[in-house]
Amino acid sequence: MFTNIGEFLPFILQGLSTTVQAFLFGAVLAYSIAIVAGLARTSKLVVVRVVATIFVELFRGTSLLVQMFFFAFVLPSLAPFTVSTFLAGGLALGFNYGAYASEVVRGAVLSVPEGQKEAAISLNMSKIQRMRLIILPQAFRIMLPGIGNNSIELLKGTSLVYFISLADMTYRADILRGANTALSDQIEIYTYLLLTYFVIALPLVLLTRWLEKQASKGVSTA
Amino acid sequence: MTWDWEFAFEVFPEIISAIGITIGATVAAYLISLTLGLVLTLLRRSSFKPLSLLVAGIVEFIRMTPPLVQLFFVYFAFDMTPFVTGAIVLGVHYATYVSEVYRSGIESVPASQWEASKALNFSTAQTWQKVVLPQAIPPVIPMLGNYLIVLFKETPLLSGIYVLEMLAVAQMIGSDTYRFLEPVTIVGFLFLVLSYPSALFIRYLEKRSGQLPGSSEKGVKT
């Protein structure tokens, strides 16, 4: 057992770039959505708040894999443009984790003490200045651990693109499994796959912890 | 493609007939994660350092790798039915999350409670059983409830190892009829209808029990 590393691991790693691309696409989309939806949910305008809430609850209430199926199998027949499997997978990841992360953003913005807002008003700052200079920098610090956890979940979520035949690492491993049916080979293949995901997630975990530490520097705690 | 009501009504009974499998898998996995989660928490707190380090390492590894890959690993390495495999893998995966919830509960019990039970000459086992756990568990019940919903939404993963839950049925219908719109939307709808009211109920419980230790944890999926 574990003698075919030279053959199996490179084959699985051919899917690495797809996994990383799906992760990056998903992450950029998710965090853009998270900021917009998170701030929208703290808006004073009822319409904005309701639309954002419906969006968030829709994507949190259904299942990521169901959403991925929808984007991959239904959207192509509804959309006026071509939907590649990569786009479908990326959209599902971005929308789903964006909805979760928007809660982190919302929680962080709401947890900035009210006095900070009042102080900014008394300095005659505009609404946008208040958000940009006072609220968001403080909220950002509070968001970091949540965003970090969300990113790790997102990375794990990329393995689901296997279901829509996007050739990520999980998909490559499945091909390998089809060609090597001995039990020991199959265990070997999935062991390498698990270890590869672990190795990719590790810097993300360490970065999150480091950012957490950096962000708490120079902050007085009650 | 436009929505076809007749087709939707035709496939609805077929999809809903799989709801038992979905709910059964959720409940089985949840019971495993509640029990194993507690065991993991207690092991991690063991005063025998190598043991607590080993358990911490295993927990981190499980948390950082995709449940789908774990599912494949166990499915191909052990000779178990798909349903049992699914329940065990999801149960073990979320046990690592649940154990963090227990930990936050246990850490919220003041150290003086330990001292007091020592003063009463309680053994360690008695202290856990009669003093610490009864105070640590009730406040985190809403958080534990969240993981029931998370698990429920993760069950479509099991279609990857041929468990005939709702999404697997929808996919079968889709590949037979080339119509994914209705089946996939119905599955999404069923998830929404079942998970959203439960989430609201848990939020109500959380609010009613006030500001609890652990209840403000950020970035936790609900």
Interface residues (C-beta under 8 A of the other chain):
Chain A: E57 L58 R60 G61 T62 S63 L64 L65 V66 Q67 F69 F70 F73 V74 S77 L78 Y100 E103 V104 G107 A108 I142 M143 P145 G146 I147 G148 N149 N150 I152 E153 K156 G157 T158 S159 L160 Y162 F163 T170 A173 D174 R177 L183 Q186 I187 Y190 T191 L193 L194 Y197 F198 A201 L202 V205
Chain B: M1 E60 F61 R63 M64 T65 P66 P67 L68 V69 Q70 F72 F73 F76 A77 K153 E154 T155 P156 L157 S159 G160 L167 A170 Q171 G174 F180 L181 V184 T185 V187 G188 F191 L192 S195 Y196 A199 K218 G219 V220 K221 T222
